[in-house]
Amino acid sequence: MSDCLFCQIVAGEIPSKPVAQSERAYAFYDIAPQAPVHVLVVPKEHITSADEIASSHGGIVDDLVLLAQEVVELEGVRESGYRLVFNVGADAQMSVPHLHLHVLGGRRMEWPPG
């Protein structure tokens, strides 16, 4: 989608700071980090949210999680722990309507989140 921020980032039309990528996903640093490590992992294909994932997407969540595992290794937070988060909809503060997985780490996380 030409008007989607994350589609434009994946296409290289808007600059980002890359962390890793695979054939189907791209990981880059969040511009407003909520933790010392805050990386977004997005599918290269436009999918609006986790609520829109269907069997026709052929394992895209697997791809996102596998790339997230690479990210936590690269960022050095695999051993200390990290959080993976999908937000869906306005009440969850989803600000870009493109499926994305937040990878958060580098500090002790609060519970409940807040």
N, C-alpha and C positions, 0 to 999 in steps of 0.2 A: 504494500500500500504506500503510495507516494507521499501521503500526508502523515504517516506514522513516524514519530521521532525515532523509535528503535529500528524500524526498517531503514530509515535514512542513515543511522549509525552503521548498521550492518553493511549497507551499500557503499560506505565510505564518503557519503555526501556531507555528513556532520562528523567532525573529529571526535575521537575517543581515545582513551589510554588503554590499549589492549592488554589482557593478561594471558589468554589462551584461546584457542578455537579448535573446532573439529569440523567435519564435513557439514554437519547440520546445526551447529550452535557456535555462539560467539560470547566470550567473557570479557568484560571491561570494568574499570573502576567506576563506582558511583560518584557523581559530581557533588553529592551532599552526604558524605559518609556518616553513618550512625555508629560506627565502631572503627577501630584502627584498620581492620580489614573489612571492606565493604565492596564486594564485587557483584555485578549483575551478570547472570548467565541467561541469554536469550536464544530462542530458536531463530535460525536464519529465515525460516518461513513465517509469515505473519499468522499468528493465532492470537485472538483477542485476550483470552485469559484461561486459567486452568479449568474454568467452568465450560469452556468451549472444546476441550480436548475430546476427541472421538477415536474409535479404533482405527479410523482411516489415517490418523496421524502417525501410525506405525512406530511406536516406541519412542516418541520425542521426549517424554519425561525421563526415560532411561538415559538418553543422550545428554540431557541437561544435568542430571545427577552425576554421570560419569565425568563430564567436563568440570563440574563443581569439585569432584574428588581431585582432579588435576590441579585446580586452583588452590585448594587448601594445602596441597603438598608444596606448590610453588611459593605460597605465602607463609609457609612455616607454622600453620596452626592446626595441622592434622592431629598431632599428639595432645595438644592442650585443649582442644575442643572447638567446635564452631556450630553455628546455627544455619539451617537452610529454611527459607521462608518463601511461600507463594502467597501474595495478596490477591484477593478477588473482590472487585467492586469498591464503591465509594466509601462505605463504612470501614473497610480495611485499609483505606488510604492508598488505593491503587491509582497512581497519578498518570500512568502511561498505559493505554489500552493495548498492550502487547504482552503476551505471556513472558514473565521473567522470574527467575529464581534469585533471591538475595542470598549471598554467602557472607555471613558475618562472623568475625572472630577477632582475636587479639586482645580480648579483655573478658572478664567474667560477666556473663549475661545475667540480667535480672529475671526473676520469675515471680509473679507473672510479668510478661513483657510490658514495658511501659515507659 
